[in-house]
Amino acid sequence: MEIIERSIPDLSSSIDSFEDSPDFEDFFSVASDYSAQDSQFYFEDALENFQDLPYDPLSIYDLDDDYAMPSELVVEYEREDPTKRGVQKLMDEIIECTEGYTEIRNKHGFVAYERADSPIDKENILVKAEIDLGTKYKMADIVNVLINVEERASWDSSVREYLLDKRYDKSLLLKRYEIIVPMPLMNNREFVEKQLAFYSGGRFYVYSSSVDDSVEPQKWSLTRARTFVCGSRIEQEGKSVKITMVSQMDMKLFIPSFLLGGKMADEMKNFKDSLLKKVDSSLKS
């Protein structure tokens, strides 16, 4: 395993840098003025009145639009625009498109859709899931856990191994993982993917897709499966946090498409449950 840069920082600790900045003093001067005008000081009201609060812990991942992935990691359908701009456009088009999708799950704030005629690959089902987390969490709470590759296997029940093969910088890495196939007489599947994580326009994107086998040769005695697109868009809608997940994979399994979409949706829900359990645990510690 090659580490090119330090592991991703804990975003929750970034508040310290804000406290040491002039902006922190500006914020409290606004709060003090408010307090002087009223007999009681309410921190929440002061924060609400401070419209130009500059600090955002996710802004450290705000990449330039022209930030590009190395050519050896780029696959055919990414070559037209292998930049942050291109990835963002691809994710937004998949997430915001409503044509061709069929609803397959809708329960407790989890809504999943499947689409057979995907613009990326026509032979494998594309599944999209929308998750409303309500007001309990902040975006940074979710992001902190979601992009921490080193701890992924400790909480994601769908994987047996989850390794960081190489880190290019804080936003781009190469990862290898083993997915558990819960079927008799079937071995697990190995995936090798690049992951690009970035913040743009108030939204956080995590995008993964497989790389060519020549980039990272077979390591485990497993069938190498393929990811066309897998990722999440995390955003604030009013006071609620919303996650939209997308997944299109060739698992190299002989499963009818009408069964595969539902199975993928169930796995997405299990992933969401495991993610939130880990987030809750992180917030308590």
VOBA-1610 file (N, C-alpha, C; in pm, whole numbers, padded with zeros to 5 digits, always signed):
BEGIN
Met+00085-00121+00000Met+00000+00000+00000Met+00088+00124+00000Glu+00060+00213-00090Glu+00140+00336-00102Glu+00057+00454-00055Ile+00109+00528+00040Ile+00041+00648+00089Ile+00118+00770+00039Ile+00053+00851-00043Ile+00120+00968-00098Ile+00098+01090-00012Glu-00016+01095+00057Glu-00045+01210+00141Glu-00108+01162+00271Arg-00105+01246+00370Arg-00164+01210+00497Arg-00310+01174+00480Ser-00360+01091+00573Ser-00500+01052+00566Ser-00591+01173+00585Ile-00715+01158+00541Ile-00811+01269+00543Ile-00831+01318+00686Pro-00825+01447+00707Pro-00838+01500+00843Pro-00979+01488+00897Asp-00990+01488+01027Asp-01121+01488+01093Asp-01179+01628+01079Leu-01288+01639+01005Leu-01344+01772+00978Leu-01392+01840+01104Ser-01432+01760+01203Ser-01485+01821+01324Ser-01381+01904+01397Ser-01252+01872+01375Ser-01146+01947+01443Ser-01117+02080+01375Ser-01173+02100+01255Ser-01143+02222+01179Ser-01197+02347+01245Ile-01293+02332+01334Ile-01351+02447+01401Ile-01247+02525+01480Asp-01140+02452+01522Asp-01035+02519+01600Asp-00971+02632+01520Ser-00950+02606+01388Ser-00886+02709+01307Ser-00975+02831+01294Phe-01105+02811+01294Phe-01199+02924+01288Phe-01193+03005+01417Glu-01180+02935+01530Glu-01176+03005+01658Glu-01054+03094+01670Asp-00947+03058+01598Asp-00824+03138+01604Asp-00820+03247+01498Ser-00923+03258+01418Ser-00920+03353+01307Ser-00992+03483+01344Pro-00967+03591+01268Pro-01037+03718+01290Pro-01187+03705+01271Asp-01229+03610+01184Asp-01373+03592+01159Asp-01446+03550+01287Phe-01375+03475+01373Phe-01436+03429+01498Phe-01468+03550+01587Glu-01374+03646+01591Glu-01397+03767+01670Glu-01511+03849+01610Asp-01517+03855+01476Asp-01625+03928+01410Asp-01760+03868+01447Phe-01765+03735+01450Phe-01890+03669+01483Phe-01937+03709+01623Phe-01846+03705+01719Phe-01887+03736+01855Phe-01909+03885+01879Ser-01852+03970+01795Ser-01886+04112+01807Ser-02030+04133+01765Val-02073+04059+01660Val-02215+04063+01620Val-02301+04010+01733Ala-02258+03900+01794Ala-02336+03840+01903Ala-02346+03935+02022Ser-02235+04006+02052Ser-02235+04098+02166Ser-02329+04215+02141Asp-02326+04268+02018Asp-02417+04378+01984Asp-02561+04335+02003Tyr-02589+04214+01959Tyr-02725+04162+01974Tyr-02761+04151+02122Ser-02664+04100+02199Ser-02689+04081+02342Ser-02716+04214+02412Ala-02643+04320+02369Ala-02660+04450+02432Ala-02798+04509+02404Gln-02858+04470+02292Gln-02989+04522+02255Gln-03103+04447+02324Asp-03068+04335+02381Asp-03173+04253+02441Asp-03133+04218+02584Ser-03230+04187+02667Ser-03200+04155+02805Ser-03139+04017+02821Gln-03158+03932+02720Gln-03102+03797+02727Gln-03025+03768+02599Phe-02920+03686+02612Phe-02839+03651+02495Phe-02877+03512+02449Tyr-02919+03503+02324Tyr-02951+03373+02266Tyr-02852+03344+02153Phe-02770+03245+02173Phe-02665+03212+02077Phe-02724+03175+01940Glu-02834+03098+01941Glu-02893+03054+01815Glu-02941+03172+01731Asp-03003+03268+01798Asp-03053+03385+01725Asp-02938+03466+01669Ala-02830+03480+01745Ala-02714+03555+01698Ala-02654+03487+01575Leu-02646+03354+01579Leu-02592+03280+01466Leu-02680+03298+01343Glu-02811+03297+01364Glu-02904+03312+01253Glu-02891+03451+01190Asn-02863+03552+01274Asn-02849+03689+01223Asn-02716+03713+01153Phe-02621+03624+01175Phe-02490+03643+01115Phe-02489+03578+00976Gln-02541+03649+00877Gln-02564+03593+00744Gln-02435+03558+00671Asp-02327+03627+00699Asp-02204+03608+00622Asp-02100+03524+00696Leu-02146+03435+00784Leu-02054+03348+00857Leu-01967+03272+00757Pro-01835+03295+00755Pro-01752+03243+00646Pro-01710+03098+00663Tyr-01717+03045+00782Tyr-01657+02914+00806Tyr-01746+02800+00758Asp-01689+02708+00682Asp-01758+02587+00641Asp-01656+02474+00644Pro-01671+02375+00731Pro-01569+02270+00745Pro-01550+02187+00620Leu-01649+02181+00531Leu-01635+02101+00410Leu-01561+02174+00299Ser-01536+02303+00316Ser-01476+02382+00209Ser-01332+02340+00179Ile-01269+02263+00266Ile-01133+02215+00237Ile-01133+02118+00119Tyr-01251+02068+00081Tyr-01262+01978-00034Tyr-01320+02048-00156Asp-01319+02181-00158Asp-01375+02257-00269Asp-01270+02266-00380Leu-01274+02176-00477Leu-01174+02167-00582Leu-01206+02261-00698Asp-01102+02297-00773Asp-01123+02371-00897Asp-01198+02282-00996Asp-01279+02344-01081Asp-01354+02267-01180Asp-01264+02185-01271Asp-01143+02234-01296Asp-01052+02166-01388Asp-00965+02060-01321Tyr-00986+02037-01191Tyr-00913+01930-01123Tyr-00938+01799-01197Ala-00831+01734-01245Ala-00846+01616-01331Ala-00788+01491-01266Met-00852+01378-01296Met-00801+01249-01253Met-00687+01207-01346Pro-00585+01138-01294Pro-00476+01091-01381Pro-00530+01003-01492Ser-00471+01012-01609Ser-00523+00944-01728Ser-00534+00793-01711Glu-00442+00732-01633Glu-00446+00587-01619Glu-00568+00539-01539Leu-00632+00631-01466Leu-00749+00593-01386Leu-00880+00613-01463Val-00873+00683-01574Val-00994+00722-01647Val-01039+00610-01739Val-01168+00579-01736Val-01226+00478-01825Val-01302+00546-01938Glu-01348+00467-02034Glu-01398+00520-02161Glu-01504+00629-02146Tyr-01607+00604-02064Tyr-01717+00701-02058Tyr-01682+00826-01977Glu-01562+00831-01920Glu-01516+00950-01847Glu-01420+01035-01929Arg-01376+00984-02044Arg-01267+01050-02118Arg-01306+01187-02175Glu-01432+01207-02203Glu-01474+01336-02259Glu-01444+01451-02165Asp-01458+01429-02035Asp-01428+01533-01937Asp-01391+01467-01804Pro-01266+01422-01789Pro-01223+01349-01669Pro-01187+01441-01553Thr-01264+01549-01536Thr-01237+01648-01433Thr-01345+01646-01326Lys-01325+01727-01223Lys-01430+01744-01122Lys-01558+01791-01188Arg-01547+01883-01280Arg-01664+01935-01351Arg-01740+01822-01422Gly-01665+01733-01491Gly-01726+01623-01563Gly-01794+01523-01471Val-01729+01491-01359Val-01787+01398-01262Val-01913+01457-01200Gln-01907+01585-01165Gln-02024+01651-01106Gln-02141+01650-01204Lys-02114+01678-01330Lys-02220+01678-01431Lys-02281+01539-01445Leu-02196+01436-01448Leu-02244+01299-01460Leu-02333+01261-01342Met-02286+01291-01220Met-02364+01258-01100Met-02496+01334-01097Asp-02493+01463-01128Asp-02615+01544-01126Asp-02716+01494-01229Glu-02668+01456-01348Glu-02759+01407-01451Glu-02827+01277-01408Ile-02752+01187-01348Ile-02809+01061-01302Ile-02909+01085-01190Ile-02873+01172-01095Ile-02956+01195-00978Ile-03082+01274-01012Glu-03070+01373-01096Glu-03183+01462-01122Glu-03275+01415-01235Cys-03230+01319-01314Cys-03314+01265-01420Cys-03429+01184-01357Thr-03549+01202-01408Thr-03665+01128-01358Thr-03720+01030-01461Glu-03681+01044-01586Glu-03732+00957-01692Glu-03666+00820-01686Gly-03747+00717-01707Gly-03695+00581-01716Gly-03681+00509-01584Tyr-03708+00577-01472Tyr-03694+00514-01341Tyr-03828+00454-01295Thr-03820+00342-01226Thr-03936+00278-01165Thr-03913+00268-01015Glu-04010+00313-00936Glu-03996+00306-00790Glu-04005+00161-00744Ile-03908+00119-00661Ile-03908-00019-00613Ile-03909-00029-00460Arg-03880+00079-00391Arg-03885+00080-00244Arg-03931+00218-00199Asn-04012+00223-00092Asn-04054+00352-00036Asn-04101+00328+00107Lys-04010+00351+00202Lys-04044+00324+00341Lys-03951+00402+00434His-04010+00469+00532His-03936+00538+00637His-03828+00631+00583Gly-03865+00715+00486Gly-03771+00813+00433Gly-03668+00757+00338Phe-03683+00631+00298Phe-03591+00568+00203Phe-03671+00533+00077Val-03637+00600-00035Val-03707+00575-00161Val-03605+00532-00265Ala-03627+00416-00328Ala-03532+00363-00426Ala-03600+00343-00561Tyr-03522+00368-00666Tyr-03570+00353-00803Tyr-03468+00271-00882Glu-03516+00202-00985Glu-03426+00132-01075Glu-03448+00180-01218Arg-03343+00169-01297Arg-03349+00212-01437Arg-03269+00113-01520Ala-03332+00057-01623Ala-03265-00043-01706Ala-03183+00021-01817Asp-03231+00132-01871Asp-03166+00194-01985Asp-03075+00308-01939Ser-02962+00272-01881Ser-02870+00372-01827Ser-02783+00431-01938Pro-02750+00561-01930Pro-02662+00620-02031Pro-02519+00569-02024Ile-02481+00506-01913Ile-02344+00457-01897Ile-02329+00315-01949Asp-02423+00229-01911Asp-02418+00088-01952Asp-02560+00037-01968Lys-02587-00026-02080Lys-02724-00069-02112Lys-02757-00207-02056Glu-02658-00279-02008Glu-02680-00419-01970Glu-02698-00441-01821Asn-02669-00340-01740Asn-02678-00356-01595Asn-02769-00250-01534Ile-02846-00293-01435Ile-02944-00206-01370Ile-02875-00092-01296Leu-02929+00027-01310Leu-02887+00143-01231Leu-02989+00165-01121Val-02943+00176-00998Val-03034+00197-00884Val-03000+00330-00817Lys-03104+00405-00785Lys-03090+00535-00719Lys-03175+00534-00592Ala-03120+00581-00482Ala-03194+00585-00356Ala-03186+00725-00295Glu-03300+00777-00250Glu-03308+00907-00186Glu-03338+00887-00038Ile-03257+00950+00046Ile-03266+00930+00190Ile-03277+01064+00259Asp-03385+01085+00331Asp-03404+01207+00409Asp-03364+01178+00553Leu-03257+01244+00601Leu-03206+01219+00736Leu-03268+01311+00840Gly-03352+01404+00796Gly-03412+01496+00892Gly-03308+01595+00945Thr-03331+01642+01066Thr-03248+01750+01122Thr-03148+01701+01227Lys-03138+01571+01245Lys-03051+01518+01350Lys-02903+01538+01321Tyr-02865+01535+01191Tyr-02724+01537+01154Tyr-02688+01662+01074Lys-02559+01692+01073Lys-02504+01794+00986Lys-02433+01723+00870Met-02414+01792+00760Met-02347+01731+00646Met-02209+01677+00684Ala-02134+01755+00762Ala-01999+01713+00798Ala-01998+01585+00881Asp-02105+01561+00960Asp-02114+01437+01038Asp-02112+01316+00946Ile-02188+01326+00836Ile-02199+01215+00741Ile-02070+01201+00661Val-02018+01312+00611Val-01899+01310+00526Val-01779+01254+00601Asn-01762+01294+00726Asn-01649+01248+00806Asn-01637+01096+00808Val-01750+01030+00820Val-01752+00884+00825Val-01744+00824+00685Leu-01818+00881+00593Leu-01833+00822+00460Leu-01701+00812+00384Ile-01614+00911+00398Ile-01491+00910+00319Ile-01370+00856+00394Asn-01392+00803+00514Asn-01282+00746+00590Asn-01263+00599+00550Val-01183+00578+00447Val-01162+00444+00392Val-01100+00350+00494Glu-01009+00405+00575Glu-00937+00319+00669Glu-01029+00249+00769Glu-01145+00308+00800Glu-01236+00249+00898Glu-01357+00181+00837Arg-01366+00181+00706Arg-01488+00134+00639Arg-01526-00010+00675Ala-01431-00101+00674Ala-01462-00241+00701Ala-01512-00264+00842Ser-01483-00170+00933Ser-01525-00188+01073Ser-01674-00166+01093Trp-01740-00098+01000Trp-01883-00071+01019Trp-01971-00112+00901Asp-01914-00132+00781Asp-01993-00170+00664Asp-02003-00322+00658Ser-02121-00375+00688Ser-02139-00520+00699Ser-02136-00590+00563Ser-02140-00514+00453Ser-02141-00577+00321Ser-02001-00610+00270Val-01897-00560+00341Val-01761-00584+00294Val-01682-00664+00398Arg-01589-00746+00346Arg-01502-00823+00434Arg-01365-00756+00449Glu-01314-00703+00340Glu-01188-00630+00340Glu-01210-00496+00272Tyr-01142-00394+00320Tyr-01153-00261+00258Tyr-01018-00193+00275Leu-00944-00182+00165Leu-00806-00136+00175Leu-00783-00011+00091Leu-00700+00077+00143Leu-00652+00192+00067Leu-00525+00150-00006Asp-00531+00142-00138Asp-00414+00101-00216Asp-00320+00217-00242Lys-00377+00335-00264Lys-00293+00450-00297Lys-00373+00577-00276Arg-00309+00680-00224Arg-00373+00810-00210Arg-00297+00911-00296Tyr-00371+00977-00384Tyr-00310+01078-00471Tyr-00308+01213-00401Asp-00416+01247-00333Asp-00425+01368-00252Asp-00547+01353-00162Lys-00588+01460-00097Lys-00696+01448+00000Lys-00830+01411-00063Ser-00843+01432-00195Ser-00971+01409-00261Ser-00975+01286-00349Leu-00860+01233-00388Leu-00856+01122-00484Leu-00774+01006-00428Leu-00831+00887-00437Leu-00761+00768-00388Leu-00800+00647-00471Leu-00722+00541-00453Leu-00748+00413-00516Leu-00776+00313-00404Lys-00886+00242-00413Lys-00927+00151-00305Lys-00959+00013-00362Arg-00941-00087-00278Arg-00970-00226-00312Arg-01056-00284-00201Tyr-01162-00352-00237Tyr-01245-00411-00133Tyr-01312-00540-00180Glu-01352-00619-00083Glu-01417-00748-00108Glu-01562-00739-00062Ile-01653-00762-00156Ile-01797-00760-00125Ile-01843-00901-00095Ile-01917-00915+00010Ile-01972-01046+00048Ile-02091-01078-00042Val-02089-01194-00105Val-02200-01240-00188Val-02280-01340-00106Pro-02400-01302-00058Pro-02478-01390+00030Pro-02556-01495-00046Met-02483-01573-00127Met-02547-01677-00208Met-02465-01804-00199Pro-02529-01921-00190Pro-02454-02047-00181Pro-02376-02074-00309Leu-02260-02134-00292Leu-02174-02175-00403Leu-02120-02057-00485Met-02126-01938-00428Met-02073-01819-00495Met-01962-01759-00411Asn-01846-01734-00473Asn-01741-01667-00395Asn-01765-01517-00393Asn-01697-01450-00303Asn-01712-01306-00294Asn-01652-01237-00415Arg-01671-01106-00425Arg-01625-01031-00540Arg-01523-00925-00497Glu-01422-00907-00581Glu-01320-00806-00558Glu-01347-00685-00648Phe-01336-00566-00590Phe-01349-00441-00665Phe-01223-00358-00645Val-01176-00294-00750Val-01070-00194-00740Val-01123-00067-00807Glu-01134+00039-00728Glu-01198+00161-00775Glu-01115+00284-00739Lys-01129+00386-00819Lys-01084+00519-00779Lys-01200+00586-00709Gln-01170+00672-00613Gln-01275+00748-00543Gln-01236+00895-00545Leu-01328+00977-00595Leu-01309+01122-00595Leu-01414+01183-00505Ala-01370+01259-00405Ala-01462+01324-00310Ala-01438+01474-00315Phe-01544+01550-00332Phe-01527+01696-00341Phe-01655+01768-00299Tyr-01636+01895-00268Tyr-01744+01983-00223Tyr-01765+02090-00328Ser-01889+02114-00367Ser-01915+02212-00471Ser-02059+02262-00460Gly-02074+02395-00457Gly-02207+02454-00457Gly-02293+02412-00340Gly-02231+02392-00223Gly-02308+02354-00105Gly-02341+02206-00097Arg-02293+02128-00193Arg-02316+01983-00195Arg-02183+01908-00185Phe-02187+01789-00125Phe-02067+01706-00119Phe-02090+01582-00205Tyr-01991+01553-00290Tyr-02001+01441-00383Tyr-01896+01336-00349Val-01936+01209-00352Val-01842+01098-00344Val-01869+01011-00467Tyr-01769+00997-00553Tyr-01786+00926-00679Tyr-01682+00816-00690Ser-01727+00695-00725Ser-01634+00583-00745Ser-01666+00512-00876Ser-01563+00464-00942Ser-01580+00377-01059Ser-01455+00290-01071Ser-01473+00173-01134Ser-01362+00080-01148Ser-01253+00135-01239Val-01131+00091-01215Val-01020+00123-01304Val-00988+00000-01386Asp-00909+00018-01490Asp-00869-00095-01574Asp-00788-00195-01492Asp-00803-00322-01523Asp-00733-00427-01448Asp-00582-00410-01451Ser-00529-00346-01555Ser-00385-00326-01566Ser-00332-00228-01462Val-00419-00142-01410Val-00376-00043-01310Val-00342-00112-01179Glu-00427-00204-01138Glu-00406-00280-01015Glu-00438-00426-01044Pro-00337-00512-01049Pro-00361-00654-01081Pro-00437-00726-00970Gln-00484-00845-01003Gln-00557-00927-00908Gln-00473-00952-00783Lys-00535-00937-00667Lys-00463-00957-00541Lys-00520-01074-00463Trp-00651-01087-00465Trp-00718-01196-00394Trp-00770-01298-00495Ser-00792-01421-00449Ser-00844-01528-00537Ser-00995-01515-00548Leu-01037-01403-00606Leu-01179-01372-00617Leu-01210-01327-00760Thr-01335-01335-00797Thr-01379-01281-00925Thr-01375-01129-00919Arg-01313-01066-01017Arg-01307-00920-01023Arg-01437-00867-01085Ala-01513-00793-01007Ala-01637-00732-01054Ala-01608-00589-01099Arg-01710-00522-01151Arg-01688-00390-01211Arg-01793-00290-01163Thr-01746-00172-01129Thr-01834-00061-01092Thr-01836+00042-01205Phe-01953+00069-01258Phe-01967+00175-01358Phe-01979+00310-01289Val-02064+00316-01190Val-02076+00437-01107Val-02133+00396-00972Cys-02073+00450-00868Cys-02124+00426-00733Cys-02088+00549-00650Gly-02186+00607-00583Gly-02152+00726-00506Gly-02272+00790-00442Ser-02246+00905-00384Ser-02349+00977-00309Ser-02336+01127-00333Arg-02450+01195-00325Arg-02453+01340-00320Arg-02523+01379-00192Ile-02453+01456-00109Ile-02505+01492+00023Ile-02532+01641+00022Glu-02650+01681+00066Glu-02686+01822+00059Glu-02781+01860+00171Gln-02788+01988+00195Gln-02878+02045+00295Gln-03003+02094+00223Glu-03119+02047+00267Glu-03247+02096+00214Glu-03324+02158+00330Gly-03319+02291+00338Gly-03373+02358+00455Gly-03286+02323+00574Lys-03345+02268+00678Lys-03269+02225+00796Lys-03241+02075+00794Ser-03285+02006+00690Ser-03265+01862+00679Ser-03145+01829+00592Val-03086+01713+00617Val-02978+01661+00535Val-03035+01549+00447Lys-03001+01555+00319Lys-03050+01455+00225Lys-02931+01389+00156Ile-02937+01256+00143Ile-02836+01181+00068Ile-02905+01115-00049Thr-02846+01129-00168Thr-02891+01053-00284Thr-02777+00961-00325Met-02805+00831-00324Met-02705+00731-00357Met-02736+00673-00495Val-02631+00644-00572Val-02648+00580-00702Val-02551+00462-00712Ser-02594+00358-00783Ser-02508+00241-00797Ser-02541+00166-00925Gln-02438+00139-01002Gln-02452+00053-01120Gln-02326-00032-01129Met-02343-00162-01115Met-02230-00253-01109Met-02257-00377-01195Asp-02149-00438-01240Asp-02156-00571-01297Asp-02092-00665-01196Met-02178-00732-01120Met-02130-00820-01012Met-02084-00956-01063Lys-02097-00979-01195Lys-02062-01109-01252Lys-02144-01221-01187Leu-02272-01190-01168Leu-02365-01287-01111Leu-02477-01313-01210Phe-02525-01436-01213Phe-02635-01471-01302Phe-02767-01456-01226Ile-02806-01328-01209Ile-02930-01297-01139Ile-03020-01218-01234Pro-03147-01260-01248Pro-03239-01185-01335Pro-03247-01039-01292Ser-03256-00949-01389Ser-03256-00806-01359Ser-03373-00766-01269Phe-03488-00834-01282Phe-03602-00797-01199Phe-03580-00831-01052Leu-03486-00918-01024Leu-03450-00948-00885Leu-03332-00863-00838Leu-03241-00832-00930Leu-03117-00763-00893Leu-03144-00622-00842Gly-03236-00548-00907Gly-03265-00412-00864Gly-03312-00406-00720Gly-03405-00495-00684Gly-03455-00500-00547Gly-03346-00538-00448Lys-03258-00631-00487Lys-03149-00672-00400Lys-03051-00556-00376Met-03022-00482-00484Met-02932-00366-00470Met-02993-00259-00381Ala-03125-00238-00394Ala-03193-00138-00310Ala-03187-00179-00163Asp-03205-00309-00137Asp-03197-00358+00002Asp-03057-00338+00059Glu-02955-00363-00024Glu-02818-00344+00021Glu-02788-00196+00048Met-02846-00107-00033Met-02831+00037-00009Met-02891+00076+00125Lys-03009+00021+00154Lys-03072+00052+00282Lys-02988-00001+00398Asn-02934-00122+00384Asn-02848-00177+00489Asn-02724-00089+00508Phe-02669-00041+00395Phe-02553+00047+00403Phe-02588+00176+00476Lys-02704+00234+00443Lys-02749+00357+00510Lys-02762+00336+00659Asp-02822+00224+00699Asp-02840+00193+00842Asp-02705+00179+00912Ser-02610+00110+00847Ser-02477+00092+00906Ser-02403+00225+00916Leu-02417+00308+00812Leu-02352+00439+00810Leu-02401+00525+00926Leu-02532+00532+00944Leu-02588+00617+01049Leu-02553+00564+01189Lys-02545+00433+01201Lys-02504+00374+01329Lys-02362+00417+01363Lys-02274+00418+01262Lys-02136+00461+01283Lys-02130+00610+01312Val-02211+00689+01241Val-02214+00834+01266Val-02258+00862+01410Asp-02364+00794+01455Asp-02411+00812+01594Asp-02300+00778+01694Ser-02229+00669+01666Ser-02120+00628+01756Ser-02008+00733+01757Ser-01977+00789+01640Ser-01871+00890+01631Ser-01910+01018+01705Leu-02037+01054+01699Leu-02082+01177+01764Leu-02081+01163+01917Lys-02098+01041+01966Lys-02098+01017+02111Lys-01957+01015+02168Ser-01859+00977+02083Ser-01722+00961+02135Ser-01649+01094+02145
//
